[in-house]
Amino acid sequence: MTLQLRVYVPPHPLIKHWLTVARDAATPSVLFRSAMVELGRWLTYEAAREWLPTQETTVETPLDSAPATVIDTQVPVAVVPILRAGLVLLEGAQTLLPLASIYHLGLVRDEETLQPLCYLNKLPEKFDPQTRVLITDPMLATGGSMMAAMAELTQRGVDPALTRIVCVVAAPPALQKLSAAYPGLIIYTATIDEQVNDDGFIVPGLGDAGDRTYGT
Ligand code: PRP
């Protein structure tokens, strides 16, 4: 699979561990939710490298002044969780990005056609073009939902090069579609699985992330 966009699968023991917990069919809903929160946290930690804007300054220590770096709070940072399942990744992401604005986007796939339907859109009319945007959604399967989310964002002024996607399981159809449309995009995922079955489920995947998160 040749891709123009960059996909990172951080080789981190905590990410591997919580992915295993999430994949296990025997994991109960309450633990599945914890696993997803942790994955949201650690994948966001990785995604924040070279993405969160910083500013150089100096700091006075008790002994001397020292060169220092702080987060540049003048640059807007936004998180866009794709409902429902992206909400649980947001929980982990928010612990690291407490000042980020949260813009909810509700998308659900039609079970027959697998086409995404938008039922909630809390995006602003226009984003500042410098806005750093982090999209959370655990599954990139056919890619229809993320393509719809990216279309909504870019038509409101979001720069794909300043956008990061945090997901848990990514599959080739989604990666290929996103790469063709947004070659500057960067994705952080716990794993890349090879297949999407006829029902639109990633195999081996982790099942229906929304249903397992909310016990439905
Ligand atoms: C799942 C998942 C993604 C989408 C991925 O959501 O959370 O949003 O499907 O599939 P795609 O890449 O083929 O579009 P779902 O529609 O099941 O809604 P939910 O999060 O409310 O369960």
Residues whose N, C-alpha, C, O or C-beta is under 5 A from the ligand:
A	BS01	PRP	I82 L83 R84 A85 L107 V108 R109 L114 D137 P138 M139 L140 A141 T142 G143 G144 S145 M146 A174 G200 G210 D211
